Amino acid sequence: MRNIINISLPPKMVEEVEKNIKKGRFASKSEFFRMLIRLWTEGKLAEELEESRLELKQGKGKLLRSLKDLR
């Protein structure tokens, strides 16, 4: 099931979205914003991974070798 979210954008941003749709980069406004959310999500995951790596380097994290280590 899909939900509808309405957003308000300044004219310059609307122009950018519509320009990319007209150029064929996206099939619709929804596709444009789905791509943005996917990129944002990937970025957040990359940040979390880097934080975890830093914790391991600093000796703060625990390296799990098996599911038993979760207990």
C-alpha positions in Angstrom: 0.0 0.0 0.0 1.3 3.4 -0.8 0.7 6.7 1.1 0.6 10.2 -0.3 2.8 12.9 1.1 2.4 16.5 0.0 5.4 18.8 0.1 5.9 22.5 -0.6 8.9 23.6 -2.6 10.3 26.9 -3.6 10.0 27.7 -7.4 13.7 27.0 -8.1 13.4 23.5 -6.7 10.2 22.8 -8.6 12.0 23.9 -11.8 14.8 21.5 -11.1 12.5 18.6 -10.5 10.5 19.3 -13.6 13.6 19.8 -15.7 14.9 16.4 -14.8 11.6 14.8 -15.6 11.5 16.5 -19.0 15.0 15.3 -19.7 13.8 11.7 -19.1 16.0 11.1 -16.0 12.8 10.3 -14.0 9.4 9.0 -15.1 7.6 11.2 -12.5 7.9 13.5 -9.5 7.4 10.5 -7.3 10.4 8.7 -8.9 12.5 11.8 -8.4 11.8 11.9 -4.7 12.1 8.1 -4.2 15.6 8.4 -5.7 16.5 11.2 -3.2 15.2 9.1 -0.3 17.2 6.1 -1.4 20.4 8.2 -1.7 19.7 9.7 1.8 19.2 6.3 3.3 22.4 4.9 1.7 24.3 7.9 3.1 22.9 7.3 6.6 23.9 3.6 6.4 27.4 4.6 5.2 27.7 7.0 8.2 26.7 4.4 10.6 29.1 1.9 9.2 32.0 4.4 9.4 31.0 5.1 13.1 31.1 1.4 13.8 34.5 1.1 12.2 35.9 3.9 14.3 34.5 2.4 17.4 36.2 -0.9 16.6 39.5 0.9 16.0 39.2 2.7 19.3 38.5 -0.6 21.1 34.9 0.4 22.0 33.1 -2.1 19.8 32.9 -5.8 19.9 33.6 -7.9 16.8 31.0 -10.6 16.5 32.3 -13.9 15.1 29.0 -15.8 15.5 25.4 -15.3 16.5 26.3 -16.6 20.0 28.3 -13.4 20.5 25.1 -11.4 20.5 24.1 -12.9 23.8 
